[in-house]
Amino acid sequence: MAQELLWTFGEAVGEVALIPGQDGIFEIHVGNHPVWSRQADGGFPDLKELKQRIRDQVLPHIDLGHSDFRVDQ
């Protein structure tokens, strides 16, 4: 997952870091902005949704190609 995010967003993200936590915490932040919280969002994100949320924070103008495609559109 980290490699895919770095490939998709390149220098806009810069790095992906894992920071150990306690009590089952799983959160993803872009800078100080929360993007995903296991507790608030329920479980773990799929790559498509995670890429959309990160894109909305760092490069809202880019098209993610197939990751932006939704069956219900």
C-alpha atoms as a printed R data frame, in Angstrom:
   type eleno elety resid chain resno       x      y       z
1  ATOM     1    CA   MET     A     1   0.000  0.000   0.000
2  ATOM     2    CA   ALA     A     2   2.791  2.439   0.896
3  ATOM     3    CA   GLN     A     3   4.541  1.828  -2.422
4  ATOM     4    CA   GLU     A     4   1.316  2.465  -4.353
5  ATOM     5    CA   LEU     A     5   0.767  5.760  -2.512
6  ATOM     6    CA   LEU     A     6   4.320  6.895  -3.198
7  ATOM     7    CA   TRP     A     7   4.009  5.916  -6.855
8  ATOM     8    CA   THR     A     8   0.672  7.722  -7.235
9  ATOM     9    CA   PHE     A     9   1.532 10.942  -5.398
10 ATOM    10    CA   GLY     A    10   5.322 11.091  -5.737
11 ATOM    11    CA   GLU     A    11   6.911 14.158  -4.210
12 ATOM    12    CA   ALA     A    12   3.533 15.535  -3.073
13 ATOM    13    CA   VAL     A    13   3.598 12.933  -0.288
14 ATOM    14    CA   GLY     A    14   7.347 12.522   0.130
15 ATOM    15    CA   GLU     A    15   7.265  9.671   2.625
16 ATOM    16    CA   VAL     A    16   5.086  7.085   4.285
17 ATOM    17    CA   ALA     A    17   5.913  6.396   7.929
18 ATOM    18    CA   LEU     A    18   4.627  3.767  10.332
19 ATOM    19    CA   ILE     A    19   4.459  4.920  13.933
20 ATOM    20    CA   PRO     A    20   3.688  2.284  16.571
21 ATOM    21    CA   GLY     A    21   0.622  2.890  18.699
22 ATOM    22    CA   GLN     A    22  -1.378  1.130  21.371
23 ATOM    23    CA   ASP     A    23  -4.915 -0.170  21.795
24 ATOM    24    CA   GLY     A    24  -5.484 -1.023  18.133
25 ATOM    25    CA   ILE     A    25  -5.063  2.536  16.872
26 ATOM    26    CA   PHE     A    26  -4.823  2.784  13.101
27 ATOM    27    CA   GLU     A    27  -4.856  6.302  11.702
28 ATOM    28    CA   ILE     A    28  -3.593  7.873   8.515
29 ATOM    29    CA   HIS     A    29  -2.673 11.547   8.393
30 ATOM    30    CA   VAL     A    30  -1.395 13.833   5.688
31 ATOM    31    CA   GLY     A    31   0.611 16.323   7.679
32 ATOM    32    CA   ASN     A    32  -1.675 17.260  10.549
33 ATOM    33    CA   HIS     A    33  -4.854 16.432   8.617
34 ATOM    34    CA   PRO     A    34  -6.552 13.121   9.469
35 ATOM    35    CA   VAL     A    35  -7.412 11.052   6.398
36 ATOM    36    CA   TRP     A    36  -8.515  7.763   7.963
37 ATOM    37    CA   SER     A    37  -9.265  6.531  11.456
38 ATOM    38    CA   ARG     A    38 -10.026  2.889  12.139
39 ATOM    39    CA   GLN     A    39 -12.257  3.908  15.037
40 ATOM    40    CA   ALA     A    40 -14.196  6.666  13.237
41 ATOM    41    CA   ASP     A    41 -14.334  5.128   9.737
42 ATOM    42    CA   GLY     A    42 -14.718  1.509  10.766
43 ATOM    43    CA   GLY     A    43 -11.875 -0.848  10.018
44 ATOM    44    CA   PHE     A    44  -9.215 -0.400   7.409
45 ATOM    45    CA   PRO     A    45  -9.498  1.520   4.120
46 ATOM    46    CA   ASP     A    46  -9.358 -0.076   0.732
47 ATOM    47    CA   LEU     A    47  -6.670  1.395  -1.508
48 ATOM    48    CA   LYS     A    48  -9.125  3.158  -3.826
49 ATOM    49    CA   GLU     A    49 -10.815  5.144  -1.052
50 ATOM    50    CA   LEU     A    50  -7.522  5.900   0.659
51 ATOM    51    CA   LYS     A    51  -6.045  7.275  -2.572
52 ATOM    52    CA   GLN     A    52  -9.120  9.455  -3.094
53 ATOM    53    CA   ARG     A    53  -8.908 10.877   0.430
54 ATOM    54    CA   ILE     A    54  -5.182 11.570   0.161
55 ATOM    55    CA   ARG     A    55  -5.642 13.117  -3.281
56 ATOM    56    CA   ASP     A    56  -8.320 15.431  -1.857
57 ATOM    57    CA   GLN     A    57  -5.745 16.698   0.675
58 ATOM    58    CA   VAL     A    58  -2.591 17.012  -1.432
59 ATOM    59    CA   LEU     A    59  -3.577 17.295  -5.116
60 ATOM    60    CA   PRO     A    60  -7.349 17.835  -5.393
61 ATOM    61    CA   HIS     A    61  -7.085 18.735  -9.081
62 ATOM    62    CA   ILE     A    62  -5.605 15.432 -10.310
63 ATOM    63    CA   ASP     A    63  -7.548 12.574 -11.847
64 ATOM    64    CA   LEU     A    64  -6.810  9.171 -10.346
65 ATOM    65    CA   GLY     A    65  -7.971  7.349 -13.450
66 ATOM    66    CA   HIS     A    66  -9.541  4.005 -12.616
67 ATOM    67    CA   SER     A    67  -9.447  4.839  -8.888
68 ATOM    68    CA   ASP     A    68 -11.977  7.622  -9.512
69 ATOM    69    CA   PHE     A    69 -14.369  5.362 -11.409
70 ATOM    70    CA   ARG     A    70 -17.511  4.412  -9.532
71 ATOM    71    CA   VAL     A    71 -20.010  1.823 -10.696
72 ATOM    72    CA   ASP     A    72 -22.970  3.945  -9.500
73 ATOM    73    CA   GLN     A    73 -22.083  6.913 -11.756
